Amino acid sequence: MKILLKIFLIFSLGISVFNFSYANSLQDLISWWDDKINVGCATEDCNLKAWTDLVRDSINDIEKDRSARDYIQDVVIYLLYFVSLIALLFIIYSWFNILTAAWDEEKVKKSKTTILQVIIWIIVIWLAYPIVKWIIEVLNAS
């Protein structure tokens, strides 16, 4: 059980580090957006048409800068979060089965096995994306 706890802590730390890399790009986007709004409002009349044009131009700039690969990566990340949510629901359901097993050893064993399998598969799923991304970066660098 202590090994699973250590694996879970290492896994959580890995996810935190992995998600931290997106924070810089989000800060850049926010600062860019603030500069765009301040410049747009200071030089133009701040009416509805000016703001609509400003937002439309900003959105078009964002859309032009991204490639299809970036969109696919975003979809994969959202799917990972969705699968993690489903796995969490499986763990909660299995834990509920343990609590309501009424000392039936077979139900308890089945639920513990389900929890262990879900944890293992979530670790495999979350590690697959960074490993594939790393392999692609290594192949592109050489």
matplotlib code that plots the C-alpha trace (Angstrom):
import matplotlib.pyplot as plt

x = [0.0, 2.9, 4.3, 0.9, 1.0, 4.5, 3.5, 0.5, 2.6, 5.2, 2.4, 0.7, 4.0, 4.5, 1.1, 1.8, 5.1, 3.5, 0.6, 3.0, 4.4, 1.1, 1.0, 3.7, 1.8, -1.4, 0.4, 1.7, -1.8, -3.2, -0.5, -0.9, -4.7, -4.3, -1.9, -4.2, -7.2, -5.4, -3.9, -7.3, -9.3, -6.7, -6.4, -10.0, -13.4, -14.5, -17.8, -19.4, -18.1, -14.5, -14.6, -16.2, -13.5, -10.8, -12.2, -12.7, -9.1, -7.7, -9.5, -8.5, -4.8, -5.1, -6.6, -4.0, -1.1, -2.2, -1.6, -3.7, -1.2, -1.9, -5.6, -5.1, -2.9, -5.6, -8.2, -5.9, -5.4, -9.2, -9.7, -7.1, -9.0, -12.2, -10.8, -9.3, -12.8, -14.3, -11.5, -12.2, -15.9, -14.9, -12.7, -15.6, -18.0, -15.6, -15.0, -18.7, -18.9, -16.3, -18.2, -21.5, -20.0, -21.3, -18.1, -18.4, -14.8, -15.4, -17.0, -14.2, -11.5, -13.2, -13.5, -9.9, -8.8, -10.9, -9.3, -5.8, -6.5, -8.0, -4.9, -2.5, -4.3, -4.6, -0.8, -0.2, -2.6, -1.1, 2.5, 1.8, 1.2, 4.5, 6.5, 5.1, 5.6, 9.2, 9.9, 8.5, 10.7, 13.8, 13.0, 12.4, 15.6, 17.7]
y = [0.0, 2.4, 1.7, 2.8, 5.9, 6.8, 6.1, 8.3, 11.2, 11.0, 10.8, 13.9, 15.8, 14.9, 16.2, 19.5, 20.0, 19.1, 21.5, 24.3, 24.6, 26.0, 28.7, 30.8, 30.8, 31.8, 34.7, 35.8, 35.7, 37.7, 40.4, 40.5, 40.9, 43.7, 45.6, 45.2, 46.4, 49.4, 50.4, 49.9, 51.9, 54.7, 55.4, 54.8, 55.9, 53.3, 52.5, 49.1, 48.9, 49.7, 47.0, 44.5, 45.1, 44.8, 41.5, 40.1, 41.1, 39.6, 36.3, 36.1, 36.7, 33.9, 31.5, 32.3, 31.5, 28.0, 24.9, 21.8, 20.0, 22.4, 21.8, 18.1, 18.3, 20.4, 17.8, 15.0, 16.9, 17.4, 13.7, 12.8, 15.0, 13.3, 9.8, 10.8, 12.0, 8.7, 6.8, 8.8, 7.8, 4.2, 4.5, 6.1, 3.4, 0.6, 2.3, 2.5, -1.3, -2.0, 0.0, -1.8, -5.3, -6.4, -8.5, -10.4, -11.1, -11.7, -8.3, -6.6, -8.4, -7.5, -3.8, -3.6, -5.2, -2.6, 0.3, -1.0, -1.6, 1.9, 3.5, 1.5, 2.4, 6.1, 6.2, 4.5, 6.8, 10.0, 8.9, 7.9, 11.5, 12.9, 9.9, 10.2, 14.0, 13.5, 10.9, 13.2, 16.1, 13.8, 12.7, 16.2, 17.4, 14.8]
z = [0.0, 0.7, -2.8, -4.3, -2.2, -3.4, -7.0, -6.6, -5.1, -7.9, -10.4, -8.9, -8.9, -12.6, -13.5, -11.6, -13.5, -16.8, -16.3, -15.1, -18.6, -19.9, -17.2, -19.0, -22.3, -20.4, -18.8, -22.1, -23.6, -20.7, -20.9, -24.7, -24.4, -21.8, -24.0, -27.0, -25.1, -23.6, -26.9, -28.7, -26.3, -25.9, -29.6, -30.7, -29.6, -27.0, -28.6, -29.3, -32.9, -31.9, -29.2, -31.6, -34.2, -31.5, -30.3, -33.8, -34.8, -31.6, -32.1, -35.7, -34.7, -32.2, -34.7, -37.3, -35.0, -34.0, -36.1, -36.3, -34.2, -31.3, -31.6, -31.6, -28.5, -26.7, -27.6, -26.3, -23.0, -22.6, -23.3, -20.6, -18.1, -19.1, -18.7, -15.3, -14.2, -15.3, -13.5, -10.3, -10.6, -10.9, -7.8, -5.9, -7.0, -6.0, -2.7, -2.1, -3.0, -0.3, 2.2, 1.4, 1.0, 4.4, 5.1, 1.8, 1.0, -2.7, -3.2, -1.2, -3.2, -6.5, -5.6, -4.4, -7.7, -9.6, -7.7, -8.3, -12.0, -12.4, -10.7, -12.9, -16.1, -15.2, -14.6, -18.0, -19.8, -18.2, -18.9, -22.5, -23.6, -22.3, -23.5, -27.0, -27.0, -25.9, -28.6, -31.2, -30.0, -30.1, -33.6, -34.8, -33.2, -35.0]

ax = plt.figure().add_subplot(projection="3d")
ax.plot(x, y, z, "-o")
ax.set_aspect("equal")
plt.show()
